[in-house]
Amino acid sequence: MSTTITLRLDDETNGRLSNLAGATDRSKAYLTTQALKLFLENNEWQVQEIKEAVADADTASPDQFVDNDTVMAWMETWGTNHESQPPL
C-alpha cells in the first residue's frame, strides 16, 4: 500500500530533481521516495539512541553523571592558570 503526499520544493531543488530524474530515467516521485527512505535510515537510529540514553540517565545513580552547570564551570577553567580537575 502507498500514500500520496504533497511536497513543496523551491524552484532550484525542483530543477535539480527534474535534471536527475531525466539523467537517470527515473521519476521524480521515485527519486524523492528513495531520498526520504535514505534520510529515515540515517536519522531514526539517532532518535532511538537518544531516547535510550535519556532513559539510562534517568535511572542512573547520581555519581554516574555530572550536571551541566558543573561541567560548564569546569570547562570555563580550561586554558587558564586555575584549570580545575574534571568533576568525576
SENU-679199 format. One record per residue: residue in one letter; residue number from 1; x, y, z of N, C-alpha, C, O in turn; chain. Coordinates in nm, 3 decimals, decimal comma. Example, Ala and Ser with C-alpha at 12.3 -4.5 7.8 and 13.67 -1.06 7.14 Angstrom:
2
{code->A	pos->1	n.c1->1,319	n.c2->-0,569	n.c3->0,780	ca.c1->1,230	ca.c2->-0,450	ca.c3->0,780	c.c1->1,320	c.c2->-0,330	c.c3->0,780	o.c1->1,424	o.c2->-0,332	o.c3->0,846	unit->A}
{code->S	pos->2	n.c1->1,285	n.c2->-0,225	n.c3->0,708	ca.c1->1,367	ca.c2->-0,106	ca.c3->0,714	c.c1->1,290	c.c2->0,003	c.c3->0,787	o.c1->1,341	o.c2->0,114	o.c3->0,804	unit->A}
***
This chain:
88
{code->M	pos->1	n.c1->0,083	n.c2->-0,117	n.c3->0,000	ca.c1->0,000	ca.c2->0,000	ca.c3->0,000	c.c1->0,088	c.c2->0,124	c.c3->0,000	o.c1->0,197	o.c2->0,123	o.c3->0,058	unit->A}
{code->S	pos->2	n.c1->0,044	n.c2->0,228	n.c3->-0,063	ca.c1->0,118	ca.c2->0,353	ca.c3->-0,064	c.c1->0,023	c.c2->0,469	c.c3->-0,038	o.c1->-0,099	o.c2->0,457	o.c3->-0,053	unit->A}
{code->T	pos->3	n.c1->0,081	n.c2->0,581	n.c3->0,002	ca.c1->0,005	ca.c2->0,701	ca.c3->0,031	c.c1->0,062	c.c2->0,816	c.c3->-0,051	o.c1->0,183	o.c2->0,826	o.c3->-0,069	unit->A}
{code->T	pos->4	n.c1->-0,024	n.c2->0,900	n.c3->-0,098	ca.c1->0,018	ca.c2->1,018	ca.c3->-0,173	c.c1->0,031	c.c2->1,135	c.c3->-0,078	o.c1->-0,057	o.c2->1,159	o.c3->0,004	unit->A}
{code->I	pos->5	n.c1->0,143	n.c2->1,209	n.c3->-0,091	ca.c1->0,162	ca.c2->1,330	ca.c3->-0,011	c.c1->0,197	c.c2->1,444	c.c3->-0,106	o.c1->0,239	o.c2->1,422	o.c3->-0,219	unit->A}
{code->T	pos->6	n.c1->0,181	n.c2->1,565	n.c3->-0,058	ca.c1->0,220	ca.c2->1,683	ca.c3->-0,134	c.c1->0,352	c.c2->1,734	c.c3->-0,077	o.c1->0,370	o.c2->1,738	o.c3->0,045	unit->A}
{code->L	pos->7	n.c1->0,442	n.c2->1,771	n.c3->-0,164	ca.c1->0,574	ca.c2->1,817	ca.c3->-0,122	c.c1->0,603	c.c2->1,950	c.c3->-0,193	o.c1->0,597	o.c2->1,958	o.c3->-0,315	unit->A}
{code->R	pos->8	n.c1->0,634	n.c2->2,052	n.c3->-0,116	ca.c1->0,670	ca.c2->2,181	ca.c3->-0,174	c.c1->0,822	c.c2->2,188	c.c3->-0,191	o.c1->0,897	o.c2->2,164	o.c3->-0,096	unit->A}
{code->L	pos->9	n.c1->0,865	n.c2->2,220	n.c3->-0,311	ca.c1->1,007	ca.c2->2,235	ca.c3->-0,340	c.c1->1,031	c.c2->2,374	c.c3->-0,395	o.c1->0,950	o.c2->2,427	o.c3->-0,471	unit->A}
{code->D	pos->10	n.c1->1,143	n.c2->2,433	n.c3->-0,357	ca.c1->1,180	ca.c2->2,559	ca.c3->-0,419	c.c1->1,220	c.c2->2,530	c.c3->-0,564	o.c1->1,246	o.c2->2,415	o.c3->-0,600	unit->A}
{code->D	pos->11	n.c1->1,224	n.c2->2,633	n.c3->-0,645	ca.c1->1,249	ca.c2->2,615	ca.c3->-0,789	c.c1->1,384	c.c2->2,548	c.c3->-0,816	o.c1->1,394	o.c2->2,463	o.c3->-0,904	unit->A}
{code->E	pos->12	n.c1->1,486	n.c2->2,585	n.c3->-0,740	ca.c1->1,619	ca.c2->2,527	ca.c3->-0,763	c.c1->1,618	c.c2->2,377	c.c3->-0,735	o.c1->1,668	o.c2->2,299	o.c3->-0,816	unit->A}
{code->T	pos->13	n.c1->1,561	n.c2->2,337	n.c3->-0,621	ca.c1->1,557	ca.c2->2,196	ca.c3->-0,585	c.c1->1,473	c.c2->2,118	c.c3->-0,685	o.c1->1,510	o.c2->2,007	o.c3->-0,725	unit->A}
{code->N	pos->14	n.c1->1,362	n.c2->2,174	n.c3->-0,726	ca.c1->1,277	ca.c2->2,107	ca.c3->-0,824	c.c1->1,352	c.c2->2,089	c.c3->-0,956	o.c1->1,343	o.c2->1,984	o.c3->-1,020	unit->A}
{code->G	pos->15	n.c1->1,426	n.c2->2,190	n.c3->-0,996	ca.c1->1,505	ca.c2->2,180	ca.c3->-1,119	c.c1->1,611	c.c2->2,072	c.c3->-1,109	o.c1->1,632	o.c2->1,994	o.c3->-1,202	unit->A}
{code->R	pos->16	n.c1->1,679	n.c2->2,068	n.c3->-0,996	ca.c1->1,782	ca.c2->1,966	ca.c3->-0,977	c.c1->1,721	c.c2->1,827	c.c3->-0,978	o.c1->1,777	o.c2->1,734	o.c3->-1,037	unit->A}
{code->L	pos->17	n.c1->1,605	n.c2->1,814	n.c3->-0,912	ca.c1->1,536	ca.c2->1,685	ca.c3->-0,910	c.c1->1,493	c.c2->1,644	c.c3->-1,051	o.c1->1,508	o.c2->1,528	o.c3->-1,089	unit->A}
{code->S	pos->18	n.c1->1,440	n.c2->1,738	n.c3->-1,127	ca.c1->1,400	ca.c2->1,710	ca.c3->-1,265	c.c1->1,519	c.c2->1,668	c.c3->-1,350	o.c1->1,510	o.c2->1,573	o.c3->-1,428	unit->A}
{code->N	pos->19	n.c1->1,631	n.c2->1,738	n.c3->-1,335	ca.c1->1,752	ca.c2->1,702	ca.c3->-1,410	c.c1->1,799	c.c2->1,562	c.c3->-1,376	o.c1->1,836	o.c2->1,484	o.c3->-1,464	unit->A}
{code->L	pos->20	n.c1->1,799	n.c2->1,530	n.c3->-1,246	ca.c1->1,844	ca.c2->1,397	ca.c3->-1,205	c.c1->1,748	c.c2->1,289	c.c3->-1,254	o.c1->1,790	o.c2->1,182	o.c3->-1,296	unit->A}
{code->A	pos->21	n.c1->1,620	n.c2->1,318	n.c3->-1,248	ca.c1->1,521	ca.c2->1,222	ca.c3->-1,297	c.c1->1,543	c.c2->1,194	c.c3->-1,445	o.c1->1,539	o.c2->1,078	o.c3->-1,488	unit->A}
{code->G	pos->22	n.c1->1,567	n.c2->1,299	n.c3->-1,522	ca.c1->1,591	ca.c2->1,280	ca.c3->-1,665	c.c1->1,720	c.c2->1,204	c.c3->-1,692	o.c1->1,726	o.c2->1,118	o.c3->-1,780	unit->A}
{code->A	pos->23	n.c1->1,825	n.c2->1,236	n.c3->-1,615	ca.c1->1,955	ca.c2->1,172	ca.c3->-1,637	c.c1->1,956	c.c2->1,025	c.c3->-1,596	o.c1->2,032	o.c2->0,946	o.c3->-1,652	unit->A}
{code->T	pos->24	n.c1->1,872	n.c2->0,990	n.c3->-1,501	ca.c1->1,871	ca.c2->0,851	ca.c3->-1,451	c.c1->1,753	c.c2->0,771	c.c3->-1,505	o.c1->1,739	o.c2->0,652	o.c3->-1,475	unit->A}
{code->D	pos->25	n.c1->1,669	n.c2->0,836	n.c3->-1,585	ca.c1->1,549	ca.c2->0,772	ca.c3->-1,639	c.c1->1,460	c.c2->0,718	c.c3->-1,527	o.c1->1,403	o.c2->0,609	o.c3->-1,539	unit->A}
{code->R	pos->26	n.c1->1,449	n.c2->0,794	n.c3->-1,420	ca.c1->1,362	ca.c2->0,762	ca.c3->-1,306	c.c1->1,264	c.c2->0,876	c.c3->-1,289	o.c1->1,289	o.c2->0,988	o.c3->-1,334	unit->A}
{code->S	pos->27	n.c1->1,154	n.c2->0,850	n.c3->-1,224	ca.c1->1,057	ca.c2->0,956	ca.c3->-1,198	c.c1->1,101	c.c2->1,040	c.c3->-1,079	o.c1->1,179	o.c2->0,994	o.c3->-0,995	unit->A}
{code->K	pos->28	n.c1->1,052	n.c2->1,162	n.c3->-1,073	ca.c1->1,080	ca.c2->1,246	ca.c3->-0,957	c.c1->1,023	c.c2->1,183	c.c3->-0,830	o.c1->1,083	o.c2->1,193	o.c3->-0,723	unit->A}
{code->A	pos->29	n.c1->0,908	n.c2->1,119	n.c3->-0,842	ca.c1->0,847	ca.c2->1,052	ca.c3->-0,727	c.c1->0,936	c.c2->0,939	c.c3->-0,677	o.c1->0,953	o.c2->0,923	o.c3->-0,556	unit->A}
{code->Y	pos->30	n.c1->0,993	n.c2->0,861	n.c3->-0,768	ca.c1->1,082	ca.c2->0,752	ca.c3->-0,728	c.c1->1,205	c.c2->0,807	c.c3->-0,656	o.c1->1,241	o.c2->0,758	o.c3->-0,548	unit->A}
{code->L	pos->31	n.c1->1,268	n.c2->0,908	n.c3->-0,714	ca.c1->1,388	ca.c2->0,964	ca.c3->-0,653	c.c1->1,357	c.c2->1,026	c.c3->-0,517	o.c1->1,436	o.c2->1,012	o.c3->-0,424	unit->A}
{code->T	pos->32	n.c1->1,244	n.c2->1,093	n.c3->-0,506	ca.c1->1,206	ca.c2->1,154	ca.c3->-0,379	c.c1->1,181	c.c2->1,047	c.c3->-0,274	o.c1->1,223	o.c2->1,062	o.c3->-0,159	unit->A}
{code->T	pos->33	n.c1->1,114	n.c2->0,939	n.c3->-0,311	ca.c1->1,089	ca.c2->0,829	ca.c3->-0,218	c.c1->1,220	c.c2->0,766	c.c3->-0,173	o.c1->1,238	o.c2->0,739	o.c3->-0,054	unit->A}
{code->Q	pos->34	n.c1->1,312	n.c2->0,743	n.c3->-0,265	ca.c1->1,442	ca.c2->0,685	ca.c3->-0,230	c.c1->1,519	c.c2->0,777	c.c3->-0,136	o.c1->1,581	o.c2->0,731	o.c3->-0,041	unit->A}
{code->A	pos->35	n.c1->1,515	n.c2->0,907	n.c3->-0,163	ca.c1->1,586	ca.c2->1,004	ca.c3->-0,078	c.c1->1,526	c.c2->1,006	c.c3->0,062	o.c1->1,599	o.c2->1,012	o.c3->0,160	unit->A}
{code->L	pos->36	n.c1->1,394	n.c2->1,000	n.c3->0,071	ca.c1->1,328	ca.c2->1,001	ca.c3->0,201	c.c1->1,361	c.c2->0,874	c.c3->0,279	o.c1->1,386	o.c2->0,880	o.c3->0,400	unit->A}
{code->K	pos->37	n.c1->1,361	n.c2->0,760	n.c3->0,212	ca.c1->1,396	ca.c2->0,634	ca.c3->0,280	c.c1->1,539	c.c2->0,641	c.c3->0,335	o.c1->1,564	o.c2->0,600	o.c3->0,448	unit->A}
{code->L	pos->38	n.c1->1,630	n.c2->0,691	n.c3->0,255	ca.c1->1,769	ca.c2->0,703	ca.c3->0,300	c.c1->1,781	c.c2->0,798	c.c3->0,418	o.c1->1,853	o.c2->0,769	o.c3->0,513	unit->A}
{code->F	pos->39	n.c1->1,710	n.c2->0,910	n.c3->0,412	ca.c1->1,711	ca.c2->1,006	ca.c3->0,522	c.c1->1,661	c.c2->0,939	c.c3->0,650	o.c1->1,721	o.c2->0,955	o.c3->0,756	unit->A}
{code->L	pos->40	n.c1->1,550	n.c2->0,866	n.c3->0,640	ca.c1->1,495	ca.c2->0,798	ca.c3->0,758	c.c1->1,593	c.c2->0,696	c.c3->0,815	o.c1->1,612	o.c2->0,689	o.c3->0,936	unit->A}
{code->E	pos->41	n.c1->1,654	n.c2->0,617	n.c3->0,728	ca.c1->1,753	ca.c2->0,518	ca.c3->0,774	c.c1->1,869	c.c2->0,585	c.c3->0,846	o.c1->1,919	o.c2->0,532	o.c3->0,945	unit->A}
{code->N	pos->42	n.c1->1,911	n.c2->0,700	n.c3->0,796	ca.c1->2,026	ca.c2->0,770	ca.c3->0,854	c.c1->1,994	c.c2->0,844	c.c3->0,983	o.c1->2,085	o.c2->0,880	o.c3->1,057	unit->A}
{code->N	pos->43	n.c1->1,865	n.c2->0,868	n.c3->1,010	ca.c1->1,830	ca.c2->0,952	ca.c3->1,124	c.c1->1,747	c.c2->0,884	c.c3->1,232	o.c1->1,755	o.c2->0,924	o.c3->1,348	unit->A}
{code->E	pos->44	n.c1->1,670	n.c2->0,784	n.c3->1,200	ca.c1->1,585	ca.c2->0,720	ca.c3->1,300	c.c1->1,666	c.c2->0,660	c.c3->1,415	o.c1->1,625	o.c2->0,669	o.c3->1,530	unit->A}
{code->W	pos->45	n.c1->1,778	n.c2->0,601	n.c3->1,384	ca.c1->1,858	ca.c2->0,536	ca.c3->1,488	c.c1->1,905	c.c2->0,639	c.c3->1,590	o.c1->1,917	o.c2->0,607	o.c3->1,709	unit->A}
{code->Q	pos->46	n.c1->1,933	n.c2->0,762	n.c3->1,546	ca.c1->1,980	ca.c2->0,863	ca.c3->1,639	c.c1->1,874	c.c2->0,897	c.c3->1,743	o.c1->1,904	o.c2->0,912	o.c3->1,861	unit->A}
{code->V	pos->47	n.c1->1,750	n.c2->0,909	n.c3->1,698	ca.c1->1,641	ca.c2->0,939	ca.c3->1,791	c.c1->1,627	c.c2->0,826	c.c3->1,892	o.c1->1,609	o.c2->0,851	o.c3->2,011	unit->A}
{code->Q	pos->48	n.c1->1,634	n.c2->0,702	n.c3->1,845	ca.c1->1,622	ca.c2->0,588	ca.c3->1,935	c.c1->1,737	c.c2->0,584	c.c3->2,036	o.c1->1,715	o.c2->0,559	o.c3->2,154	unit->A}
{code->E	pos->49	n.c1->1,858	n.c2->0,610	n.c3->1,990	ca.c1->1,974	ca.c2->0,611	ca.c3->2,079	c.c1->1,962	c.c2->0,720	c.c3->2,185	o.c1->1,996	o.c2->0,699	o.c3->2,301	unit->A}
{code->I	pos->50	n.c1->1,912	n.c2->0,837	n.c3->2,145	ca.c1->1,894	ca.c2->0,947	ca.c3->2,241	c.c1->1,791	c.c2->0,908	c.c3->2,346	o.c1->1,811	o.c2->0,932	o.c3->2,465	unit->A}
{code->K	pos->51	n.c1->1,680	n.c2->0,849	n.c3->2,302	ca.c1->1,577	ca.c2->0,806	ca.c3->2,397	c.c1->1,633	c.c2->0,705	c.c3->2,496	o.c1->1,604	o.c2->0,712	o.c3->2,616	unit->A}
{code->E	pos->52	n.c1->1,712	n.c2->0,610	n.c3->2,448	ca.c1->1,771	ca.c2->0,510	ca.c3->2,536	c.c1->1,871	c.c2->0,573	c.c3->2,633	o.c1->1,876	o.c2->0,536	o.c3->2,750	unit->A}
{code->A	pos->53	n.c1->1,950	n.c2->0,668	n.c3->2,585	ca.c1->2,048	ca.c2->0,735	ca.c3->2,672	c.c1->1,978	c.c2->0,816	c.c3->2,781	o.c1->2,023	o.c2->0,817	o.c3->2,895	unit->A}
{code->V	pos->54	n.c1->1,870	n.c2->0,884	n.c3->2,746	ca.c1->1,796	ca.c2->0,960	ca.c3->2,845	c.c1->1,735	c.c2->0,866	c.c3->2,948	o.c1->1,737	o.c2->0,896	o.c3->3,068	unit->A}
{code->A	pos->55	n.c1->1,680	n.c2->0,754	n.c3->2,903	ca.c1->1,623	ca.c2->0,656	ca.c3->2,996	c.c1->1,732	c.c2->0,602	c.c3->3,089	o.c1->1,708	o.c2->0,587	o.c3->3,209	unit->A}
{code->D	pos->56	n.c1->1,849	n.c2->0,574	n.c3->3,036	ca.c1->1,961	ca.c2->0,527	ca.c3->3,118	c.c1->2,002	c.c2->0,634	c.c3->3,220	o.c1->2,027	o.c2->0,603	o.c3->3,337	unit->A}
{code->A	pos->57	n.c1->2,008	n.c2->0,758	n.c3->3,175	ca.c1->2,046	ca.c2->0,867	ca.c3->3,265	c.c1->1,942	c.c2->0,887	c.c3->3,375	o.c1->1,977	o.c2->0,916	o.c3->3,489	unit->A}
{code->D	pos->58	n.c1->1,816	n.c2->0,870	n.c3->3,341	ca.c1->1,709	ca.c2->0,887	ca.c3->3,440	c.c1->1,714	c.c2->0,782	c.c3->3,550	o.c1->1,668	o.c2->0,807	o.c3->3,661	unit->A}
{code->T	pos->59	n.c1->1,767	n.c2->0,664	n.c3->3,519	ca.c1->1,772	ca.c2->0,556	ca.c3->3,618	c.c1->1,911	c.c2->0,540	c.c3->3,681	o.c1->1,929	o.c2->0,455	o.c3->3,767	unit->A}
{code->A	pos->60	n.c1->2,006	n.c2->0,620	n.c3->3,639	ca.c1->2,144	ca.c2->0,608	ca.c3->3,689	c.c1->2,156	c.c2->0,668	c.c3->3,828	o.c1->2,076	o.c2->0,752	o.c3->3,869	unit->A}
{code->S	pos->61	n.c1->2,256	n.c2->0,622	n.c3->3,899	ca.c1->2,283	ca.c2->0,680	ca.c3->4,030	c.c1->2,347	c.c2->0,818	c.c3->4,012	o.c1->2,408	o.c2->0,845	o.c3->3,908	unit->A}
{code->P	pos->62	n.c1->2,332	n.c2->0,905	n.c3->4,110	ca.c1->2,381	ca.c2->1,044	ca.c3->4,096	c.c1->2,531	c.c2->1,056	c.c3->4,069	o.c1->2,575	o.c2->1,155	o.c3->4,012	unit->A}
{code->D	pos->63	n.c1->2,609	n.c2->0,956	n.c3->4,108	ca.c1->2,754	ca.c2->0,966	ca.c3->4,087	c.c1->2,798	c.c2->0,923	c.c3->3,947	o.c1->2,917	o.c2->0,923	o.c3->3,918	unit->A}
{code->Q	pos->64	n.c1->2,704	n.c2->0,885	n.c3->3,860	ca.c1->2,739	ca.c2->0,843	ca.c3->3,725	c.c1->2,735	c.c2->0,957	c.c3->3,624	o.c1->2,793	o.c2->0,946	o.c3->3,516	unit->A}
{code->F	pos->65	n.c1->2,668	n.c2->1,066	n.c3->3,657	ca.c1->2,654	ca.c2->1,178	ca.c3->3,566	c.c1->2,686	c.c2->1,308	c.c3->3,639	o.c1->2,670	o.c2->1,318	o.c3->3,761	unit->A}
{code->V	pos->66	n.c1->2,731	n.c2->1,406	n.c3->3,563	ca.c1->2,762	ca.c2->1,537	ca.c3->3,618	c.c1->2,666	c.c2->1,636	c.c3->3,553	o.c1->2,646	o.c2->1,633	o.c3->3,432	unit->A}
{code->D	pos->67	n.c1->2,606	n.c2->1,724	n.c3->3,632	ca.c1->2,510	ca.c2->1,819	ca.c3->3,578	c.c1->2,579	c.c2->1,923	c.c3->3,490	o.c1->2,699	o.c2->1,947	o.c3->3,502	unit->A}
{code->N	pos->68	n.c1->2,502	n.c2->1,982	n.c3->3,403	ca.c1->2,554	ca.c2->2,076	ca.c3->3,303	c.c1->2,625	c.c2->2,195	c.c3->3,366	o.c1->2,731	o.c2->2,235	o.c3->3,318	unit->A}
{code->D	pos->69	n.c1->2,571	n.c2->2,251	n.c3->3,470	ca.c1->2,635	ca.c2->2,369	ca.c3->3,533	c.c1->2,774	c.c2->2,336	c.c3->3,584	o.c1->2,866	o.c2->2,417	o.c3->3,571	unit->A}
{code->T	pos->70	n.c1->2,790	n.c2->2,218	n.c3->3,642	ca.c1->2,921	ca.c2->2,177	ca.c3->3,694	c.c1->3,020	c.c2->2,158	c.c3->3,579	o.c1->3,135	o.c2->2,200	o.c3->3,589	unit->A}
{code->V	pos->71	n.c1->2,975	n.c2->2,096	n.c3->3,472	ca.c1->3,063	ca.c2->2,074	ca.c3->3,356	c.c1->3,102	c.c2->2,208	c.c3->3,294	o.c1->3,218	o.c2->2,230	o.c3->3,261	unit->A}
{code->M	pos->72	n.c1->3,005	n.c2->2,297	n.c3->3,278	ca.c1->3,034	ca.c2->2,427	ca.c3->3,218	c.c1->3,132	c.c2->2,507	c.c3->3,304	o.c1->3,221	o.c2->2,573	o.c3->3,251	unit->A}
{code->A	pos->73	n.c1->3,116	n.c2->2,503	n.c3->3,436	ca.c1->3,208	ca.c2->2,573	ca.c3->3,526	c.c1->3,348	c.c2->2,515	c.c3->3,512	o.c1->3,446	o.c2->2,590	o.c3->3,511	unit->A}
{code->W	pos->74	n.c1->3,359	n.c2->2,384	n.c3->3,500	ca.c1->3,489	ca.c2->2,319	ca.c3->3,483	c.c1->3,551	c.c2->2,361	c.c3->3,350	o.c1->3,669	o.c2->2,394	o.c3->3,343	unit->A}
{code->M	pos->75	n.c1->3,470	n.c2->2,359	n.c3->3,243	ca.c1->3,523	ca.c2->2,394	ca.c3->3,110	c.c1->3,569	c.c2->2,539	c.c3->3,103	o.c1->3,663	o.c2->2,570	o.c3->3,029	unit->A}
{code->E	pos->76	n.c1->3,507	n.c2->2,626	n.c3->3,178	ca.c1->3,548	ca.c2->2,767	ca.c3->3,178	c.c1->3,686	c.c2->2,787	c.c3->3,238	o.c1->3,747	o.c2->2,892	o.c3->3,218	unit->A}
{code->T	pos->77	n.c1->3,737	n.c2->2,688	n.c3->3,311	ca.c1->3,872	ca.c2->2,699	ca.c3->3,367	c.c1->3,979	c.c2->2,652	c.c3->3,268	o.c1->4,098	o.c2->2,673	o.c3->3,290	unit->A}
{code->W	pos->78	n.c1->3,937	n.c2->2,588	n.c3->3,160	ca.c1->4,034	ca.c2->2,537	ca.c3->3,062	c.c1->4,118	c.c2->2,651	c.c3->3,005	o.c1->4,066	o.c2->2,757	o.c3->2,971	unit->A}
{code->G	pos->79	n.c1->4,246	n.c2->2,627	n.c3->2,996	ca.c1->4,336	ca.c2->2,726	ca.c3->2,938	c.c1->4,368	c.c2->2,843	c.c3->3,029	o.c1->4,432	o.c2->2,939	o.c3->2,987	unit->A}
{code->T	pos->80	n.c1->4,324	n.c2->2,835	n.c3->3,154	ca.c1->4,355	ca.c2->2,943	ca.c3->3,250	c.c1->4,462	c.c2->2,893	c.c3->3,346	o.c1->4,501	o.c2->2,776	o.c3->3,343	unit->A}
{code->N	pos->81	n.c1->4,509	n.c2->2,983	n.c3->3,431	ca.c1->4,609	ca.c2->2,945	ca.c3->3,532	c.c1->4,547	c.c2->2,864	c.c3->3,645	o.c1->4,620	o.c2->2,804	o.c3->3,723	unit->A}
{code->H	pos->82	n.c1->4,415	n.c2->2,860	n.c3->3,655	ca.c1->4,350	ca.c2->2,784	ca.c3->3,762	c.c1->4,264	c.c2->2,672	c.c3->3,704	o.c1->4,152	o.c2->2,648	o.c3->3,750	unit->A}
{code->E	pos->83	n.c1->4,315	n.c2->2,604	n.c3->3,603	ca.c1->4,239	ca.c2->2,496	ca.c3->3,541	c.c1->4,209	c.c2->2,388	c.c3->3,645	o.c1->4,300	o.c2->2,338	o.c3->3,711	unit->A}
{code->S	pos->84	n.c1->4,084	n.c2->2,355	n.c3->3,660	ca.c1->4,045	ca.c2->2,258	ca.c3->3,762	c.c1->4,040	c.c2->2,117	c.c3->3,707	o.c1->4,038	o.c2->2,096	o.c3->3,586	unit->A}
{code->Q	pos->85	n.c1->4,037	n.c2->2,022	n.c3->3,796	ca.c1->4,031	ca.c2->1,880	ca.c3->3,761	c.c1->3,889	c.c2->1,846	c.c3->3,711	o.c1->3,793	o.c2->1,913	o.c3->3,747	unit->A}
{code->P	pos->86	n.c1->3,877	n.c2->1,742	n.c3->3,628	ca.c1->3,745	ca.c2->1,701	ca.c3->3,583	c.c1->3,655	c.c2->1,668	c.c3->3,703	o.c1->3,704	o.c2->1,618	o.c3->3,804	unit->A}
{code->P	pos->87	n.c1->3,526	n.c2->1,696	n.c3->3,692	ca.c1->3,435	ca.c2->1,676	ca.c3->3,803	c.c1->3,417	c.c2->1,531	c.c3->3,847	o.c1->3,371	o.c2->1,507	o.c3->3,959	unit->A}
{code->L	pos->88	n.c1->3,452	n.c2->1,436	n.c3->3,766	ca.c1->3,441	ca.c2->1,295	ca.c3->3,809	c.c1->3,577	c.c2->1,236	c.c3->3,833	o.c1->3,588	o.c2->1,119	o.c3->3,869	unit->A}
***
